[in-house]
Each structure stands twice: as C-alpha cells, then as structure tokens.
Amino acid sequence: MGIRSFLKDFSNVIDETLRQKSGPSRTDQSRRALQESTSKAGLSTLLSSGVAPKGGRELLTFEIGKDIFEIGEDIHLFLAPTNIQINSPDRIEEALFEPFRTMRKPILIINAQNGKVIPATIHTIDDTFLIADTEHSTVLLKSGEPLVVVFPVLPQRHYVLQTMVEAVYPHRLKLQYKDPRYDRRWSMPPTIPVRLRLASAEVMLAMTRRQGHMVREMTMASDEADGIWTGHIADYFQASKALEPSQAMQGFDVSPSFTGGLTDLSLGGAGLTLRGTCAPDELLRHVILLSIELPRVTLDTLSLQLLLTVLGVVRHVRATPPGLTLHIRFLQRLSKELDPLFEHVHHGGLKS
C-alpha cells in the first residue's frame, strides 16, 4: 500500500476520531495542521507507523496499512549458506568462471517472482551485461523484469547475480547487472541507536523452506499533549502453522540481542556497527530483526518520528575492532516515500 494513496482518507479518519474525543475546535486544528504539512512538504507523506504508550499519556493510534509478502525465490537463494552474492561475473575467480565462458557449463536463470528456472548458457559477457542463450522460449518475459542468475561453480558454492531484462529474443536474453544495493545510501549520524535480534533455528528453517510469509504493518500515533506524531513500520514472520503473529515472533524474542549504531540507510538495506563480541560466522546470512529509531524531524507545524522494526538478512560482516561492521539487506524494500525522510535525517547529521 503506497503512503501517498491513503493520506486523504487518513485525514478524514483523524477528523472523525478527534471529533468524538475532543470536540470540533481541536479536530479542526489537528486536521488543518496535518493538511497544511502534507501539502507543503513531501516528508509528511511518511506518516506511516505506530507507537507504544508513554507514561500513561493518552495517544491516538491509527493502523494505516498491512501488507503480506511471500518468501520469494530471491530471498530463499540469499538465505542458503552455499550462495555468494555478487554484482558482476568478474567477481568469480577466472578458473571457476572459464567453463561458463566457454559454454561447457550451464547457468540457471531464475524468475524471482514465480520461482521458474530457465537453464541457459552464456553467449556474451560484458562489463555491464551478459547475453544468455536459453533452452526454452523467453518471449513472455518483459523488459525491466528482475531475474536472478546463478553460477553453480562448485557443489557447495554458488554465485548469485541480480539482473534486469534489457532485451528479449525467442531463445536469448540480454540481462543488465543490478547492484544489490542500487538504492541511494544515506549516511547517518553515528548517534542513532540500533538493536539487532537473531532469528531462532526454527524461524530460519521455516523461511528456508518457505513455510510462511512476512507481514508489514504501518501504524501511527499522536500524543495530544505535545503534538508529536510517531510512526512505526513493523515486520514479522508468520509461520504457516502459527495461530498468532506473537508465536512466530518468539523466534526473535528468545534470541540474544546486539546493540550498535547506524552508519547508512537506504530503502533496501542498512549498514551498521555492532558492539560486543560475536563471531562473524554466527551472523553471516542469518535472518535478523532490526530496530532503528530515527530522530524526530519537524515539518511546518508537524513533528514526526519514525521507528523501523524490519526483517533482514546479514549479507556482509567485517571485523572492525572493537566491534563488527555489518550490511543488512531488508527482506522487503521500504516504500520510496521514505527516501525524503532519510535525506532529511542525513542532512541533519551533517549539521550536528
């Protein structure tokens, strides 16, 4: 659900709720403040979240949306410990890549949306694209469609390359390489805290087998006393046999947590540093639940704060004493409407 699409209806929800609780005068003031900010600043379209009560103060809470996502083939591939993600075939050692270059070994082209596998051989390799000859017709594929290319170099090592269809022929595809972190990365103030929890073995197994789905909820709450709007975008994994979301979430609550700081943030992932002692192998390719509390931003008469609690997978780990530097790939990209907020926080960090 797009954030812009519900703003008009959301204003009416606030109108009616405040009218019932506070009378027309406060309703009109709150409504006007929201409408003025949404019309003047793109950041106000980020009102898509939730908050817990503070000190018994009354909050107005609204559920803005809930989306359900299946565990796609691309996520399934990245969770497998034998798969190594690359942004170009150049990342493969020449001795291992030679059989693919000479067409003695096939590659696998996977449609991330439906899981269909297309066996193929490499026809041409370039710095930014490859051309593959396929065994089956590919005329149903469309330009711009995302595909995953797998190079099975060894029984226990596969290289995974994200691509996008550039051109389609009856039995041939031209695929453009796609950087795993193609979104704009915004450097963040080092004071933004993060908390990371590891998925339990049960959750990891269920995700690997695609026995469940991911749910993303967006709620927003207003503290009437100080006029602050607090948003919460929260992910959880709903296992197929779980009756309630809380049952699936226990797979994170019982796991150890780590704290650290945010280094950069994009719609598709985050970079962070962790404090404490943890072996890199314990984190790499592990599913995590990441909590990020972004600082408050002020837009005209509206004060906003966003809390992200998102599911991700650890793609890279590097030892940077006294801690670790991690790159997290979100299991589901965030809405593009959040980019202006990230930019706002980024520039605020540059000024501080």
N, C-alpha and C positions, 0 to 999 in steps of 0.2 A: 504494500500500500504506500503510495507516494505521500510525502508530508504535505506538499502544497495542496493536494486534492481534498484534504479534509479540513483545511483551515476555515473555510467559510462556514461549514456545518459546526465546527468546533466552537466558533464564536457564538453561535446560537445556543449550543449546549451550556456554555458559561452563562449566557444571558438568563436562561431559564433557571439554572441551578442557583445562581446568586439571587435571583428574584424571589425564589422560595425561601432562601435563608436570611436575606438581608434587606429586602425591600428595593424599590425601583432606583433610588438615588445611587446606592453603591453599585447596583447592577450596571447602570448606565456608565458610571465612571470606569469600572473594570473593563466593560466591553469597549469603550472608546479607547482606553489605553492599549488594549490588545490590537484593535483595528488600526490605530494610528501607527503602531510599531510594525505590524505586518505589511502595511502599505509603503512604509518609508525604508525599511531595512530588510534585506534578504535573510539576515541571520535569524530573524524572528520566525522564519519557517522551520526552525529547529525545535519548536515546541512539541517534542515527541517523546515523552518519558514519564518517570514516576519517583516517589519519594516516601520514606518512612516517617511517621510522626516524630516531632521533636519536642521533648519536654512537655507533652500533653497539650501543645498548642493546636488549635483547630486547623485542619488542612482540607482544601477542596481537591479531590483526586478524580482524574478522568482517565479511562482507558481509551487510548486513541486508536490502536490497531493491534492485530495479532496476525503474524504470517507463519505458515508452516512450510518447511523445506525438507525434501527428501535428502538422504545422504547420497549424493551423486557419485558417478564413477570417478570424477576428478579427485574428490575428497578421499574416496576409497583408495585410489592409487597413491596419494601422498601419505596415507597412514601406514602403508606397507613398509616394513623396515628394509626391504631389499631395493626400494626405489630411491633414486637420487635425482632431484630436480635440477634442471639446467636451463639456461636461457639461450643456448646456441649449441649445435653439434660440435663446435670447436672445443667444448669443454670435455669431450670424450678423448681419452688417450688414443693416439693415432693407430697403435697396434690393434686396439679393440674396435676402432671405427672402420678399419680397412675392409673387412668383409661386407659391411653395409655399403661402402662407397663403390665396391666392385660388384654389387648386386648378388653376392654369394649368400647373403643373409637377409631375411626379410625384416621389415619394421612392422609395427602394429599401429594403426591409426584408430583412435577411439573417440566416438561421439560422447562427450561428457554428459549430454542431456538424456540420451536413451541407452547408453552403455554398449551400443553396437560397435563391433570390432571389424575393421577393414584391413586385411593383410595387404601389404604393398612392398615395393622395392624402390630404392632411391634412383631417380633419373638424373637430377641435377642438384648440386649443393652450392649455395651462395652465402655471402656474409649475413644476409637478412632474410633469406627464404630458402625453401627447398621445393623441388618438384618430385612427386612420387607417382609411380605407375601402380594402379590398383587392379586386383583380380576381379572385382565386381564394379558394376556401373556406379558412378557417383553423381549422376545428373540431378538427383533430388537434393543434394547439398546446395547451400546458398552462400554467396559471397558475404564475408563477415562472420560466418558461423564459427564458434570456437571448437577446436579439435585438439586432442592430446596425442602426441607421437611418442611411442615407447620404443626404445632401443634395447632389446634383451641381449646385452653383451655377454653375460655370464649367468649360470643358473641362479646365483644368489646376488646378482647385481643388474639392475635395470635403470637406464637413464630415461627420465621423463621430461618432455619438452612441450610447453604450451604454445599453440599456434592458432592462427586465424585464417580461414579460407580467403584467398585472394582471387583465385580463378578456378573455374570448374570445367573439365572436359569429360567426355564419355568414360574414359578409364584413366584419368590423370587429374591430379590436384596440385595447385600451386599454393603452398602454405607459408604464410609470413610468421616469423618468430615473434613471440609475445613475452616480454619480460614479466616474470612472476609478480613483480611489484611495479606495474606500469602506472599506478596512480601517483599523483603528486604527493611527495612525502614532506610533511611539515615538521620542522624541528620544534621541539617543545621545551618549555622551561624545566630545568632539572629538579624543580621543587614539586612537580606533580607526582603524587604517590601512586603506586600500583600494587595490587595484590594478585598473586597467581596461585591457583589450586590445580593439582594434577587429577586427571580422571582416574577412577579406580580401574582395576583389571577387567571388571565386569562391563563397565561402560566402554572401554577400549574394544573389547571383544564384540559387543553389540554393534558398535559403529563399524568395525571392520567387516562384519557380516551384514551390515545394513539392516539390522533388525530394530528399526525405529526411525524417528525423524527429529528434526530440530525445529524448535518453536522460538520465534522472536516476538516479544511483547513490547509495546511502546505505551508508556503512561506518562501523565504529567500531573503535578500537584502544585497548588498555590497556597502559600502561607499568608492569610489575610492580614496578619498583624504587621508584617514588614513588606508585603507586596512582592515577594520573591517567587518566581516560577522555577520549579525544579523538575527536570526531565529524567527519565530512566529508560534506557533501551536494554532489555534483559533477554538473554538467550538461555534456553535449557534444552536438554536432550530428553525426549520422551521415548523410552524403550517400548517395544511393541506390546509387551505383556504388563507394562506398568499401568496401574489404575489411576494414579495421580502424578502430576509433574514432580511432586516432592520426593516420590520414590526413586525417580531417576536421578534427582539432584543429590541424593545421598552418596552417589558415586563420587561427588566432589567434596561434600562436607566432611567426609571421614578421612580425606586425604590430607597430607601435610600442605601447608601454605607457605609461600615465599613472598617477601616484600622487596620493593626496589623503587626505581624511578623510571619515568618515561623519557625516551630520547627523541623519538619521532613517531608520527601518527599519520595514517592515510586511510582511505576508505576500505582498503583491502587488508591492512595489517598494521603492525606496530613494532617499533624497536624499543628495547628496554634493558636496563641493567638490574641484576639481582644481587642482593646482599646475602651473606651466609654461605655455608658450604653445601655444595651439591655437585655430584659428578655430571659432566656434560652428557654422558651416555644415558643418564636417567631422564633427561629432558628431551633429547632429540627425537623428533617425530611423535612426541607424546601429545595427546589432546589435553587442553587446559581450559580453565575458566578464568578469564582475565577481568579484573575490576579496575576501572580508571575513573577518577573523579576530577573532571576538568574544572578549572577555576571559573568563577562567576564572571559573566560579561554583561554590560549594561547597554541597552539599545533604547534611546529616547527615554520613555517612561517605564520601560520593562527591564527587569533584572532577571537574567536566566542563568541556570547552572545545569550541566548535563552529567549524568552518571552512566557510564558504559559498563555493562557486565556481559561480555561476549565470549562465545566459544571460539577456540582457535587451535592451531597445531603448531608446535615448535619446529621451524624449518631449519634454523641455523643456531649453533651455540659456539661461543668463543670465550676462552678464558681470558679475563682482563682483571688480574688481581687488584683489589681483594675480592672480586666477585666474578660474575659472568655477564656477557652481553648476548642477548637473545633477539632473534627475529621471529615474530609471530605472524602466521597467516590466518586471518579470520575464516571460519568455515563458510560464512556468508558475508559478502561485501555489505558495507553500510550504504545508506542512501546518499546519493550525490548532493542532496540538500545540506548535508553536514559539512561539506568542504569549506563554505564561508566561515563557519564557526571555528574550524581548525585553523584557518588563516588568521582569524581574529586573535585566537589564543597564541598563535605563533608570534605575531607582531607585538602582542602584549609582553611576551617573554623577552623579545629583543630590547624593549624599552626598559625593562626592570633591571 
